[in-house]
Amino acid sequence: MYSLSEQQIAFILDDIRRNGVELEDLQLNLLDHICCIIEQELEENGDFGQFYSATVKKFYKSNLREIEEETKSLLIYKNYYTMKKIMLGSGIVSVSLLTMGLILKFLHLPGAAVGVVLGIGLLSLVFMPLMFTLKIREKSATRDKVLIVLGAVSAITLSLGVLFKIMFWPGANVLSLFSLALLLLVFLPFYFFTGIRNADTKINTIVSSILILTGGGLFLTLVRSPAGSRIMSVQVTREYLRNETLLDQEKLYIESAVQPRVNQIPVLAMGNKIYLRCEELKAAILEWETGFNTIGEDFEERDILLGDGRIDKFFRNNEEMARRIAELKSSLTQYNESNRGVSKKGVLPVQSILLDAYQIRTSEALNALVQIQLYLLHNERVLAMAG
């Protein structure tokens, strides 16, 4: 059994201090463990220096200071390992849910929205906050902590902005633009000028900055500017008005011939009721979208524009609208059944994407209603003129 001298013990203690271990209790604990190992395993005439070097390496992966950093983490935050496990678990679950949701979305299968929302939500509200919290605990410099906080807020708001964009929720552009502004105008300059001053991190900083700029630029290509949004809204509104003009002209053209026979031909009376129901639905949709139940040619001057809001959510969340859509669907089914028994060439079954609306926008819903009305007018013309 080897016996350590006072000088050897002092050497071990000094070496522990030189390697960055500053906590006195930790210094003494390490000293006690190392001395016990040497005295028990080193032969009496063995090489102390060589055996000590081999023994101390068993306590760390890169350097001895790792032990103090881990000890501080445990002392400062007792639930460190629990948080780490939750972080890893939430990361795996969120990625799995997101992958499942994206696959279902591409295949147009049910459950896609649930997977995407839960995946990105868990990633943004559980995984990322825990990850950045643990990163902050590992840093001692205030500058590094500020950098992590800026990166965390940018990453979380950006991922939530993407989620809001995918789900057509209000505030998507605000979240996305805020996150990009924070990332490119605050985080990136701070990160770049902090990292480029250090020779060890200079290259990595430049490469990472280029990647951040590229990623931000690619994301901006997916976001319409306010001017671009207005131009698109003007085009969509003008297209709807053109369809309405065509519908009005067609209505006027056949009204004189069809109207006297509406009560004589039951299917014409049924079509007329469906036509009026479509008018009511269009007025309700326009009021929900613009605040007005009609739109005139002066829509640009009055700033009455159709947006790209998801009208199908309005249908589902509004009991009155849900009832009206259900009635319209039922009426069209009866109308088509009635026309099946009519032996007139040119009578067309009325179909519309509105009846099975999924992720349908306001303009699409309005044009779908106009399409239903055009189908009805066409059939009225055929039935009235040939009857």
C-alpha positions in Angstrom: 0.0 0.0 0.0 1.4 3.4 -1.1 1.7 6.2 1.5 1.4 9.8 0.3 3.7 12.4 1.6 2.7 15.9 2.7 4.4 17.4 -0.4 2.5 15.0 -2.7 -0.9 15.8 -1.1 -0.1 19.6 -1.5 0.8 19.0 -5.1 -2.5 17.3 -5.8 -4.4 20.1 -4.1 -2.5 22.7 -6.1 -3.1 20.9 -9.3 -6.9 20.7 -8.6 -6.9 24.5 -8.1 -4.8 25.1 -11.2 -7.4 23.1 -13.3 -10.1 25.6 -12.4 -11.9 24.0 -9.4 -12.6 27.0 -7.0 -15.2 25.6 -4.6 -13.3 24.7 -1.4 -15.5 21.8 -0.4 -15.2 20.3 -3.9 -11.4 20.7 -3.8 -11.2 18.8 -0.5 -13.6 16.1 -1.7 -11.6 15.6 -4.9 -8.4 15.5 -3.0 -9.8 12.9 -0.6 -11.0 10.7 -3.5 -7.8 10.9 -5.5 -5.6 10.3 -2.4 -7.7 7.2 -1.5 -7.4 5.8 -5.0 -3.6 6.4 -5.1 -2.9 4.9 -1.7 -5.1 1.8 -2.5 -4.0 1.0 -6.0 -0.5 2.4 -6.4 2.3 0.0 -5.6 4.8 1.0 -2.9 7.6 1.7 -5.4 5.3 2.9 -8.2 5.6 6.1 -10.2 3.5 8.7 -8.4 3.4 11.3 -11.2 2.4 8.9 -13.9 -0.2 7.2 -11.8 -1.7 10.5 -10.6 -2.0 11.8 -14.2 -3.9 8.6 -15.2 -6.1 8.7 -12.1 -7.2 12.3 -12.4 -8.3 11.8 -16.0 -11.0 9.4 -14.8 -12.8 12.3 -13.2 -13.6 14.3 -16.4 -14.0 14.2 -20.2 -12.3 17.4 -21.3 -11.0 19.1 -18.1 -11.4 19.0 -14.4 -13.5 22.2 -14.3 -16.4 20.2 -15.7 -17.0 18.8 -12.2 -17.3 22.2 -10.7 -19.7 23.4 -13.4 -21.9 20.4 -12.9 -21.8 20.8 -9.2 -22.8 24.5 -9.5 -25.7 23.5 -11.7 -26.9 21.0 -9.2 -26.5 23.5 -6.3 -28.2 26.4 -8.2 -30.9 24.3 -9.8 -31.7 21.1 -8.0 -34.1 19.9 -10.7 -31.4 20.1 -13.4 -31.6 16.4 -14.5 -35.4 16.4 -14.3 -35.6 19.4 -16.6 -33.1 17.8 -18.9 -35.2 14.6 -19.1 -38.4 16.6 -19.7 -36.6 18.7 -22.4 -35.4 15.6 -24.3 -38.8 13.8 -23.9 -40.7 16.9 -25.1 -38.3 17.3 -28.0 -38.8 13.7 -29.2 -42.6 13.9 -28.7 -42.9 17.2 -30.5 -40.9 16.1 -33.5 -42.9 12.9 -33.7 -46.2 14.8 -33.6 -45.0 17.4 -36.1 -43.7 14.7 -38.5 -47.0 12.8 -38.2 -49.0 16.0 -38.8 -47.0 17.0 -41.9 -47.4 13.5 -43.4 -51.2 13.6 -42.8 -51.3 17.1 -44.2 -49.6 16.1 -47.4 -51.9 13.1 -47.7 -55.0 15.2 -46.9 -55.9 12.9 -44.1 -57.7 13.8 -40.8 -55.6 14.6 -37.8 -53.1 16.7 -39.6 -54.0 20.0 -37.8 -53.9 18.2 -34.4 -50.4 16.8 -35.1 -49.0 20.1 -36.4 -50.5 22.3 -33.6 -49.4 19.9 -30.8 -46.0 19.4 -32.3 -45.1 23.0 -32.8 -46.8 24.1 -29.6 -44.9 21.5 -27.5 -41.7 22.5 -29.3 -42.2 26.2 -28.8 -43.7 26.2 -25.2 -41.9 23.3 -23.6 -38.8 22.1 -25.4 -37.3 25.5 -26.3 -37.9 27.3 -23.0 -36.4 24.3 -21.1 -33.4 24.1 -23.5 -32.6 27.8 -23.2 -33.1 27.8 -19.5 -30.5 25.0 -19.1 -28.2 26.9 -21.5 -28.5 30.0 -19.3 -27.6 28.0 -16.2 -24.4 26.8 -17.9 -23.2 30.4 -18.6 -21.7 32.7 -16.1 -21.1 35.8 -18.2 -24.0 38.3 -18.5 -23.2 38.9 -22.2 -23.8 35.2 -22.9 -27.0 35.1 -21.0 -28.4 38.1 -22.9 -27.4 36.4 -26.2 -29.3 33.2 -25.2 -32.4 35.2 -24.1 -32.5 37.1 -27.4 -32.1 33.8 -29.4 -34.7 32.1 -27.3 -37.4 34.8 -27.8 -36.6 34.9 -31.5 -36.8 31.1 -32.0 -40.0 30.7 -29.9 -41.9 33.6 -31.6 -40.7 32.5 -35.1 -42.0 28.9 -34.6 -45.3 30.2 -33.2 -45.5 32.6 -36.2 -45.1 29.6 -38.5 -47.8 27.7 -36.6 -50.2 30.7 -36.8 -49.5 31.0 -40.5 -50.2 27.3 -41.2 -53.4 27.4 -39.2 -54.6 30.7 -40.7 -54.8 32.2 -37.2 -54.9 36.0 -36.7 -51.6 37.6 -35.7 -49.4 35.3 -37.8 -47.7 38.1 -39.7 -47.2 40.2 -36.6 -45.5 37.3 -34.8 -43.4 36.4 -37.8 -42.2 39.9 -38.6 -41.5 40.6 -34.9 -39.4 37.5 -34.6 -37.5 38.3 -37.8 -36.9 41.9 -36.7 -35.6 40.7 -33.3 -33.4 38.0 -35.0 -31.9 40.1 -37.7 -31.8 43.5 -36.2 -31.0 42.7 -32.5 -29.7 39.2 -32.0 -27.6 38.9 -35.2 -25.5 42.1 -34.7 -25.0 41.3 -31.0 -24.0 37.7 -31.8 -21.7 38.8 -34.7 -19.8 41.5 -33.0 -19.4 39.4 -29.8 -18.1 36.3 -31.6 -15.9 37.9 -34.2 -13.6 39.5 -31.6 -12.6 36.0 -30.4 -10.1 34.3 -32.7 -11.4 30.8 -31.6 -15.0 31.6 -32.6 -14.5 34.0 -35.5 -15.0 31.5 -38.3 -18.0 29.8 -36.7 -19.6 33.2 -36.0 -19.2 34.3 -39.7 -20.7 31.0 -41.0 -23.5 31.1 -38.5 -24.3 34.7 -39.3 -24.5 33.9 -43.0 -26.8 31.0 -42.3 -29.1 33.1 -40.1 -29.3 35.8 -42.8 -30.1 33.2 -45.4 -32.7 31.6 -43.3 -34.3 34.9 -42.5 -34.3 35.9 -46.2 -35.9 32.6 -47.2 -38.6 33.0 -44.6 -39.4 36.5 -45.8 -40.0 35.2 -49.3 -43.0 33.3 -47.7 -44.5 36.5 -46.1 -46.5 39.0 -48.2 -45.8 42.6 -47.6 -48.7 44.9 -46.6 -48.6 46.4 -50.1 -48.6 43.0 -51.7 -51.5 41.9 -49.5 -53.5 44.9 -50.6 -52.9 44.3 -54.3 -54.0 40.7 -53.9 -57.1 41.8 -51.9 -58.0 44.3 -54.7 -57.6 41.6 -57.3 -59.7 39.1 -55.4 -62.5 41.7 -54.7 -62.5 42.8 -58.3 -62.8 39.2 -59.5 -65.8 38.6 -57.2 -67.5 41.7 -58.5 -67.0 40.6 -62.1 -68.7 37.3 -61.2 -71.5 39.2 -59.5 -72.0 41.3 -62.6 -72.1 38.2 -64.8 -74.6 36.6 -62.4 -76.8 39.8 -62.4 -76.9 39.9 -66.2 -77.8 36.3 -66.5 -80.5 36.7 -63.9 -82.0 39.7 -65.8 -81.8 37.9 -69.1 -83.9 34.9 -68.1 -86.1 36.5 -65.4 -88.9 37.5 -67.7 -89.1 34.1 -69.2 -88.8 32.0 -66.1 -90.6 34.1 -63.4 -94.1 33.5 -64.8 -93.6 29.8 -64.7 -91.9 29.5 -61.2 -95.1 28.4 -59.5 -96.0 26.0 -62.4 -92.8 24.0 -62.3 -92.0 22.9 -58.7 -88.3 22.5 -59.3 -88.1 26.1 -60.5 -89.7 27.3 -57.2 -87.2 25.2 -55.3 -84.3 26.7 -57.3 -85.5 30.2 -56.6 -85.6 29.6 -52.9 -82.0 28.2 -53.0 -81.0 31.2 -55.0 -82.3 33.6 -52.3 -80.6 31.5 -49.6 -77.3 32.0 -51.4 -77.9 35.7 -51.5 -78.4 35.7 -47.7 -75.3 33.7 -47.2 -73.2 36.0 -49.4 -74.5 39.0 -47.4 -73.6 37.4 -44.1 -70.1 36.4 -45.3 -69.4 39.9 -46.6 -70.6 41.5 -43.4 -68.3 39.1 -41.4 -65.3 39.9 -43.6 -65.7 43.6 -44.3 -68.5 44.9 -42.0 -70.7 45.6 -45.1 -73.3 43.3 -46.6 -72.7 44.6 -50.1 -69.7 45.7 -52.2 -69.8 48.3 -54.9 -67.5 49.4 -57.7 -66.0 52.1 -55.3 -64.7 49.4 -53.0 -61.1 50.7 -53.3 -62.0 54.2 -52.3 -64.0 53.0 -49.4 -61.3 50.4 -48.5 -63.8 47.5 -48.5 -61.6 44.6 -49.5 -61.9 40.8 -49.3 -59.1 39.2 -47.4 -57.9 35.6 -47.2 -59.6 34.7 -43.9 -60.7 31.1 -43.2 -64.5 31.3 -43.6 -64.9 27.6 -42.8 -64.1 28.3 -39.2 -66.8 31.0 -39.2 -69.3 28.4 -40.5 -68.4 25.9 -37.8 -68.2 28.4 -34.9 -71.4 30.3 -35.7 -74.5 28.2 -35.0 -76.7 30.3 -37.3 -74.3 30.0 -40.3 -73.8 26.3 -39.6 -77.6 25.8 -39.8 -77.8 27.8 -43.0 -75.1 25.8 -44.7 -76.8 22.5 -43.5 -80.1 23.8 -45.0 -78.4 24.7 -48.2 -76.8 21.3 -48.5 -80.1 19.6 -47.9 -82.0 21.8 -50.4 -79.4 21.1 -53.1 -79.7 17.4 -52.5 -83.4 17.6 -52.9 -83.1 19.8 -56.0 -80.6 17.4 -57.7 -82.9 14.5 -56.9 -85.9 16.3 -58.4 -83.9 17.1 -61.6 -82.9 13.5 -62.0 -86.5 12.7 -63.0 -86.6 15.5 -65.6 -85.9 14.4 -69.1 -84.4 17.6 -70.4 -81.0 17.8 -72.0 -78.6 20.3 -70.5 -79.9 20.1 -66.9 -76.9 20.0 -64.7 -76.5 18.7 -61.1 -75.5 21.5 -58.7 -72.3 20.9 -56.9 -70.0 23.1 -54.9 -66.8 23.0 -52.8 -68.7 25.1 -50.2 -70.8 22.0 -49.1 -67.7 20.2 -47.8 -65.7 23.3 -46.9 -62.2 22.7 -45.5 -59.7 25.5 -45.2 -61.8 27.6 -47.6 -61.2 31.3 -47.8 -63.8 34.1 -47.9 -63.4 34.8 -51.7 -63.6 31.1 -52.4 -66.8 30.8 -50.4 -68.4 33.8 -52.2 -67.4 32.6 -55.6 -68.7 29.1 -54.7 -72.1 30.6 -53.9 -72.1 32.6 -57.2 -71.3 29.3 -59.0 -74.3 27.6 -57.3 -76.5 30.5 -58.5 -75.2 30.2 -62.0 -75.9 26.5 -62.1 -79.5 27.3 -60.9 -80.0 30.0 -63.6 -78.7 27.6 -66.3 -81.1 24.9 -65.2 -84.0 27.4 -65.0 -83.3 28.5 -68.6 -83.2 24.9 -69.8 -86.4 23.9 -67.9 -88.4 27.1 -68.7 -87.4 27.4 -72.4 -88.0 23.7 -73.1 -91.1 23.3 -70.9 
